[in-house]
Structures are given as C-alpha cells and as structure tokens.
C-alpha cells in the first residue's frame, strides 16, 4: 500500500520513465543552451552593485534584480578570501545575454556584516519553475547564492561539470599521484607509462578545458591570486579585469560542457544518473555554528556505534573459535574455509592476542597452545 504502481509492469521501465520525467525540464534547458550561439562577451562592464544584464545587440546594459531568462545559466563566483567567504562578484551567461553581479560591499569597500543572511549573498530569483545553473565545482558557487537557504524547495538545480568529468574520465587517488608525477617526465619516460595517462586529467577547470578542448595554451589563472591576496578596495580598483577573468572561466566551462555532456550521456545513459546528480544539488545548507556541533555529535555517535559493533563482532568471534574443539566449523557454511591452523604465539600478533585476553583467563587457558590463524589475524595496533 505504500508503493506507487509500477509503470508498464516492469521495474526497469518504471525507473527509466520516472527518472526521464524528473530530468526532462532540465535537459530541455540544457540542450537549448548547447544548440544556441553564445552571446559575445561584453567589452565594458557596469561597476554598480547588483546584477547587470548586457544587451548583445547594441552593447547597452540594464540593472536587473537577477537573471531574467528561465533557462540555463553558467555561473562563476569569486570571493575576497582575506575579507569574507561570501561572494564579491559573479558572472553568468544564458542563451540570450551575459550578466555580472557585484556585491555592494565590494563596490563601496565596506566590510561584510558579521551576521550571515541571504540578503548579503547572490540573488538568483529562484521559484518553482525549472532553472538549471551550471558551473565547475558548482557547489562552491551554490553556497553563496542566497536563494539556496530558503526552507521552501525551488525548481532550481545545479549541474557540476567537474562531477561529469570525474564520471567520464576521472582518476583514483593512486592514479592521481601518478598523473602528477607524469608532468615532470620526459617524452621518453612517458612512452613507458600506462596509456591511460593520456585519457584523463586533473579536476581543475584549466586542466579539464585543456583535456577536452585540446588547446595548446592553458587558461590564464594568475588573476585568481588577486582574490586570495588583495582586499576589497584593491579588488575594486581592478574590477573590470577581474570580471573579464570570470567571464573567461564561464566561457571555458561552456566550451567544456559542449564536448563533455554528450560523452557523459554516452557513459551514463540512464536518466536516473543525471536525476541523482541534480537531486544532490538540492540538499539543505547549514546556516550557523550548529552545523559544527552536529558534525561533532555525529562523529561521536559514529565512534560509539562502531565500538558497540566491534564488541558484538568480538563476542561472535570468541564463540566461533570454540568450534575448533569439536571441529563443528567444518560444517559451517561461513567458517569452514577460514585458516584454522594454530598460529604461533611468538609473533607480534600473538603477543597482542595475549594482551587482549589478559582479563579472559578461561579463553587463554583453552588456547594455551595458540589461537586459530584467522582469529589471531584480526588483531591490530589498536
């Protein structure tokens, strides 16, 4: 009674159809963006606070409360690291226009208020209608959008090109170490290395752009250091150049998206995969220091539950080794193929086992000659 009826009387078809209905409004927006030409990048930027929309046809601009098109938006957000984690500027582009956003605290070189509130963040005008925001490592941008702190759910979803890249051509941690080391290798040395090195890249936008777009020149990321080292007044003095830098990142993200999305669709064809990625972008964001308390409490609870679980496992293991007395383990489907040979008590693990059973004299006496190997192998430094 608690389950919905299965569509087409087939579980596989049911999940495909339900997931397709979930993602269709967003894939429609995405495909419209990919099919359209990118508006030309503005040559001059408005340096007033808030959102500015740039008219591609005549080069004029107008202040707007947020991007007016209910379509796909590519977003790049920057912060003044030494001042505050909230955004100081952002650039977005839709299929129809470019947008820039400047924080009033940047424009007037005023410190951010100590109290966090959506009014000091980026407004996006989110409502119930579908809207897709795309970025590279877009979760970083999302936490600086004021709309995302509302309790009411909106129709806005966030799509991350970095996550798509990881799904298509990502690396494990050990592969990442080898990839980093390969940057210092000669061409002769690279010939002897695994072929997969040429079929992947690191996750940063510059690396991903070079990998998919096959460019010879890397993206210029030097201006990024300004956001790390400079204060608000210094950033404002160089604002036009920094906005152009942000626009360059947005353009690069769009270039990557045009190539990456078809590859992602081929690698992960089931609509539930994309639906899952979009749904993960709707999680509630922490709003105060209670989040730190939650993390601490959750860690403590996890450790206590793990300790209780290990105590239960220890009890079960002690009951299991008793089966060696009558060889009943040979008829147990889970225990028969373990190593029941008696291990030496002179090894490091053997000495640890003696310490573990100091308070369990009955077990120590029964296994005075030694414990089964599988049981002794369970010991560790802790």
C-alpha positions as CSV (number, residue, x, y, z in Angstrom):
1,X,0.0,0.0,0.0
2,X,3.0,2.3,0.5
3,X,4.5,1.8,-3.0
4,X,3.3,3.5,-6.2
5,X,2.1,1.4,-9.1
6,X,4.8,0.1,-11.4
7,X,4.7,1.7,-14.8
8,X,4.5,-0.8,-17.7
9,X,4.5,-3.6,-15.2
10,X,8.3,-3.6,-15.4
11,X,10.7,-2.3,-12.8
12,X,13.4,-1.3,-15.3
13,X,10.9,0.6,-17.4
14,X,9.4,2.2,-14.3
15,X,12.7,3.7,-13.2
16,X,13.6,4.8,-16.7
17,X,10.3,6.6,-17.2
18,X,10.2,8.2,-13.7
19,X,13.8,9.4,-14.0
20,X,13.1,10.7,-17.5
21,X,10.2,12.8,-16.3
22,X,12.3,14.2,-13.5
23,X,15.2,15.3,-15.7
24,X,13.3,16.4,-18.9
25,X,12.7,20.0,-17.9
26,X,16.4,20.4,-17.2
27,X,17.7,18.5,-20.2
28,X,15.4,20.6,-22.4
29,X,17.0,23.8,-20.9
30,X,20.5,22.3,-21.3
31,X,20.0,21.2,-24.9
32,X,18.6,24.6,-25.8
33,X,21.7,26.3,-24.4
34,X,24.0,23.9,-26.2
35,X,22.2,24.5,-29.5
36,X,22.4,28.2,-29.3
37,X,25.3,30.6,-30.0
38,X,27.0,32.2,-27.0
39,X,26.4,35.9,-26.9
40,X,29.5,38.0,-27.4
41,X,31.4,38.8,-24.2
42,X,30.9,42.4,-23.1
43,X,33.9,44.7,-23.7
44,X,32.9,47.0,-20.9
45,X,31.4,46.2,-17.5
46,X,29.0,48.1,-15.3
47,X,30.5,48.6,-11.9
48,X,27.3,49.3,-10.0
49,X,26.1,46.9,-7.2
50,X,23.8,44.1,-8.1
51,X,23.0,42.3,-11.3
52,X,23.6,43.9,-14.7
53,X,22.2,42.4,-18.0
54,X,24.2,43.1,-21.1
55,X,22.3,43.5,-24.4
56,X,24.2,41.7,-27.1
57,X,22.5,43.5,-30.0
58,X,23.5,47.1,-29.1
59,X,26.0,46.8,-26.3
60,X,23.8,48.5,-23.7
61,X,23.2,47.3,-20.2
62,X,20.4,47.5,-17.6
63,X,20.2,46.7,-13.9
64,X,18.1,43.7,-13.1
65,X,17.2,42.0,-9.8
66,X,18.5,38.7,-11.1
67,X,19.0,36.9,-14.5
68,X,15.6,37.2,-16.2
69,X,15.7,34.2,-18.5
70,X,14.3,31.0,-17.1
71,X,16.9,29.0,-18.8
72,X,20.3,27.5,-18.4
73,X,22.8,29.7,-16.6
74,X,26.5,29.3,-16.4
75,X,27.8,30.8,-13.2
76,X,31.3,31.7,-11.8
77,X,31.6,33.2,-8.4
78,X,34.6,34.8,-6.7
79,X,35.3,35.8,-3.0
80,X,37.7,38.1,-1.2
81,X,39.5,35.4,0.8
82,X,41.1,37.7,3.4
83,X,37.8,39.5,4.0
84,X,34.8,37.1,4.0
85,X,33.6,33.8,2.5
86,X,30.7,35.5,0.8
87,X,30.8,36.4,-2.9
88,X,32.1,39.7,-4.1
89,X,31.4,39.2,-7.8
90,X,29.8,36.7,-10.2
91,X,29.4,36.3,-13.9
92,X,26.6,34.4,-15.7
93,X,25.6,33.7,-19.2
94,X,22.4,32.4,-20.7
95,X,21.5,31.6,-24.3
96,X,20.4,35.3,-24.7
97,X,22.7,37.5,-22.6
98,X,25.7,38.0,-20.3
99,X,25.2,39.1,-16.6
100,X,27.6,40.4,-14.0
101,X,26.9,40.8,-10.3
102,X,28.9,42.9,-7.8
103,X,28.4,42.9,-4.1
104,X,27.7,46.4,-2.6
105,X,30.4,45.6,0.0
106,X,32.9,45.3,-2.8
107,X,31.8,48.5,-4.7
108,X,31.8,50.6,-1.5
109,X,34.8,48.8,0.0
110,X,32.8,48.1,3.2
111,X,33.3,45.0,5.4
112,X,30.6,42.4,5.4
113,X,28.3,42.3,8.4
114,X,29.2,39.6,10.9
115,X,25.7,38.0,10.7
116,X,25.2,35.8,7.7
117,X,22.0,36.4,5.8
118,X,20.7,35.7,2.3
119,X,20.5,39.5,1.7
120,X,24.3,39.6,1.7
121,X,24.5,36.9,-0.9
122,X,23.8,36.5,-4.6
123,X,20.1,36.6,-5.6
124,X,19.0,34.3,-8.4
125,X,15.2,34.7,-8.4
126,X,14.6,31.0,-7.9
127,X,10.9,29.9,-7.8
128,X,9.0,26.7,-8.6
129,X,9.8,26.9,-12.4
130,X,12.7,24.8,-13.6
131,X,16.1,26.6,-13.8
132,X,19.5,24.9,-14.4
133,X,22.7,26.5,-13.0
134,X,25.9,25.1,-14.4
135,X,29.4,25.6,-13.1
136,X,32.7,23.9,-12.5
137,X,32.7,22.7,-8.9
138,X,29.4,24.4,-8.7
139,X,28.8,23.5,-5.1
140,X,31.3,26.2,-4.2
141,X,29.1,28.7,-6.1
142,X,25.8,27.4,-4.7
143,X,26.6,28.1,-1.1
144,X,27.0,31.8,-2.0
145,X,23.5,32.0,-3.6
146,X,21.0,33.5,-1.1
147,X,18.0,31.6,-2.6
148,X,19.5,28.3,-1.5
149,X,19.0,29.0,2.2
150,X,15.2,29.0,1.9
151,X,13.2,26.2,3.5
152,X,10.8,26.1,0.6
153,X,12.1,24.0,-2.3
154,X,12.6,25.7,-5.7
155,X,12.8,24.4,-9.2
156,X,16.5,25.4,-9.5
157,X,19.0,22.6,-9.9
158,X,22.8,22.7,-10.2
159,X,24.9,20.7,-12.6
160,X,28.6,20.3,-12.0
161,X,31.0,19.9,-14.9
162,X,33.7,18.6,-12.6
163,X,31.5,15.8,-11.4
164,X,30.6,15.0,-15.0
165,X,34.3,14.9,-15.9
166,X,35.0,12.5,-13.0
167,X,32.3,10.2,-14.2
168,X,33.7,10.2,-17.8
169,X,37.5,10.3,-17.3
170,X,38.2,10.6,-13.6
171,X,41.0,9.0,-11.6
172,X,41.5,7.1,-8.4
173,X,43.8,8.7,-5.7
174,X,46.7,6.4,-6.7
175,X,46.2,7.3,-10.4
176,X,46.2,11.0,-9.4
177,X,49.6,10.7,-7.8
178,X,51.0,9.1,-11.0
179,X,49.4,11.7,-13.1
180,X,51.0,14.5,-11.1
181,X,54.4,12.7,-11.4
182,X,54.0,12.4,-15.1
183,X,54.1,16.2,-15.6
184,X,57.9,16.1,-14.7
185,X,58.6,13.1,-17.0
186,X,60.4,13.3,-20.3
187,X,58.7,12.2,-23.6
188,X,60.9,9.0,-23.5
189,X,59.8,8.2,-20.0
190,X,56.1,8.8,-20.8
191,X,56.4,6.1,-23.6
192,X,56.9,3.5,-20.8
193,X,54.0,4.7,-18.7
194,X,50.4,3.4,-18.8
195,X,48.3,4.6,-21.8
196,X,45.5,5.8,-19.5
197,X,47.7,8.8,-18.6
198,X,46.7,10.4,-21.9
199,X,43.0,9.6,-21.3
200,X,42.4,11.6,-18.2
201,X,43.2,14.9,-16.5
202,X,43.2,16.6,-13.1
203,X,39.9,18.1,-12.0
204,X,40.7,21.8,-12.1
205,X,39.0,23.9,-14.8
206,X,42.3,24.7,-16.6
207,X,43.2,21.0,-16.8
208,X,39.7,19.9,-17.8
209,X,39.5,22.6,-20.5
210,X,42.8,21.7,-22.0
211,X,41.9,17.9,-21.9
212,X,38.5,18.2,-23.7
213,X,39.1,21.2,-25.9
214,X,42.6,20.0,-27.0
215,X,44.0,23.5,-26.6
216,X,47.8,24.1,-26.6
217,X,47.6,27.1,-24.3
218,X,46.3,26.8,-20.7
219,X,43.8,29.1,-19.2
220,X,45.3,32.2,-17.5
221,X,44.6,31.6,-13.8
222,X,47.0,34.2,-12.5
223,X,44.2,36.8,-11.7
224,X,42.8,34.3,-9.3
225,X,45.6,35.2,-6.9
226,X,44.2,38.7,-6.6
227,X,41.1,37.2,-4.8
228,X,43.4,35.5,-2.4
229,X,45.8,38.3,-1.5
230,X,44.0,41.6,-2.1
231,X,41.5,43.5,0.0
232,X,38.1,44.9,-1.2
233,X,39.4,48.3,-2.3
234,X,42.2,46.8,-4.3
235,X,39.9,44.3,-5.9
236,X,37.5,47.1,-6.9
237,X,40.3,49.1,-8.4
238,X,41.0,46.2,-10.8
239,X,37.3,45.2,-11.1
240,X,37.0,45.3,-15.0
241,X,39.9,43.0,-15.5
242,X,38.7,40.6,-12.8
243,X,35.2,40.5,-14.3
244,X,36.8,39.6,-17.7
245,X,38.7,36.9,-15.9
246,X,35.5,35.5,-14.5
247,X,33.9,35.7,-17.9
248,X,36.8,33.7,-19.4
249,X,36.1,30.9,-16.9
250,X,32.5,30.9,-17.8
251,X,33.3,30.7,-21.5
252,X,35.8,27.8,-20.8
253,X,33.1,26.0,-18.7
254,X,30.7,26.3,-21.6
255,X,33.3,25.0,-24.1
256,X,33.9,22.0,-21.8
257,X,30.2,21.4,-21.4
258,X,29.5,21.3,-25.2
259,X,32.0,18.4,-25.5
260,X,31.5,16.8,-22.1
261,X,27.7,16.4,-21.9
262,X,27.5,14.1,-25.0
263,X,30.3,12.0,-23.5
264,X,28.6,11.9,-20.1
265,X,25.3,10.9,-21.8
266,X,27.1,8.0,-23.5
267,X,29.0,6.9,-20.4
268,X,25.9,7.2,-18.1
269,X,22.9,6.7,-20.4
270,X,20.3,6.0,-17.7
271,X,18.4,9.2,-16.8
272,X,18.4,8.2,-13.1
273,X,22.2,9.0,-13.0
274,X,21.6,12.6,-14.1
275,X,18.5,12.8,-11.9
276,X,20.6,11.8,-8.9
277,X,23.2,14.4,-9.6
278,X,20.6,17.1,-9.9
279,X,18.8,16.0,-6.8
280,X,22.0,16.0,-4.8
281,X,22.2,19.8,-5.5
282,X,19.1,20.4,-3.5
283,X,20.4,19.5,-0.1
284,X,19.8,22.0,2.7
285,X,22.8,24.2,3.5
286,X,24.0,24.9,7.1
287,X,23.2,28.3,8.3
288,X,25.0,28.7,11.7
289,X,27.6,27.1,14.0
290,X,25.1,24.4,15.0
291,X,26.4,22.6,11.9
292,X,29.8,22.2,13.6
293,X,28.1,20.9,16.7
294,X,26.1,18.4,14.5
295,X,29.3,17.2,12.9
296,X,31.0,16.7,16.3
297,X,28.0,14.9,17.7
298,X,27.6,12.7,14.6
299,X,31.3,11.7,14.8
300,X,31.0,10.8,18.5
301,X,27.8,8.8,17.8
302,X,29.6,7.0,14.9
303,X,32.5,6.1,17.1
304,X,30.3,4.8,19.9
305,X,28.2,2.8,17.5
306,X,31.4,1.4,15.9
307,X,32.7,0.5,19.3
308,X,29.5,-1.3,20.2
309,X,29.6,-3.1,16.8
310,X,33.2,-4.2,17.3
311,X,32.2,-5.6,20.8
312,X,29.5,-7.7,19.2
313,X,31.9,-8.9,16.5
314,X,34.4,-9.8,19.2
315,X,31.8,-11.8,21.0
316,X,30.8,-13.7,17.8
317,X,34.5,-14.4,17.0
318,X,35.1,-15.8,20.5
319,X,32.1,-18.1,20.1
320,X,33.3,-19.1,16.6
321,X,36.8,-20.2,17.8
322,X,35.2,-22.6,20.3
323,X,34.0,-24.7,17.2
324,X,37.6,-26.0,16.9
325,X,37.1,-28.1,20.0
326,X,34.7,-30.5,18.2
327,X,35.6,-29.5,14.6
328,X,32.0,-28.4,14.0
329,X,33.3,-25.4,12.0
330,X,33.8,-27.9,9.1
331,X,30.1,-28.0,8.6
332,X,29.5,-24.2,8.9
333,X,29.0,-22.5,5.5
334,X,30.6,-19.3,6.7
335,X,33.6,-20.6,8.7
336,X,34.8,-23.8,7.1
337,X,37.2,-22.2,4.6
338,X,38.9,-19.9,7.2
339,X,42.5,-20.7,8.2
340,X,42.1,-22.8,11.3
341,X,45.7,-23.8,11.7
342,X,47.1,-22.8,15.1
343,X,49.2,-19.7,14.7
344,X,52.5,-19.0,16.6
345,X,52.2,-17.0,19.8
346,X,55.7,-15.7,19.3
347,X,54.7,-13.3,16.6
348,X,53.7,-9.6,17.1
349,X,50.1,-10.5,16.6
350,X,50.5,-13.5,19.0
351,X,51.8,-11.1,21.7
352,X,48.9,-8.7,21.1
353,X,46.5,-11.6,21.4
354,X,47.9,-12.4,24.8
355,X,47.4,-8.8,26.0
356,X,43.8,-8.8,24.6
357,X,42.9,-11.9,26.7
358,X,44.6,-10.9,29.9
359,X,41.1,-10.5,31.5
360,X,39.7,-13.6,29.8
361,X,41.5,-16.3,31.7
362,X,39.1,-19.1,30.5
363,X,39.8,-18.4,26.8
364,X,43.6,-18.0,27.5
365,X,43.7,-21.4,29.2
366,X,41.7,-23.2,26.4
367,X,44.1,-21.8,23.7
368,X,47.3,-22.0,25.7
369,X,49.0,-23.6,22.6
370,X,47.8,-20.8,20.3
371,X,44.8,-19.4,18.5
372,X,43.4,-20.2,15.1
373,X,45.3,-18.1,12.4
374,X,42.2,-16.3,11.2
375,X,41.3,-15.3,14.7
376,X,44.8,-14.0,15.5
377,X,44.9,-12.1,12.3
378,X,42.0,-10.0,13.5
379,X,44.4,-8.1,15.9
380,X,45.7,-4.7,15.0
381,X,47.7,-2.0,16.8
382,X,44.6,-0.7,18.5
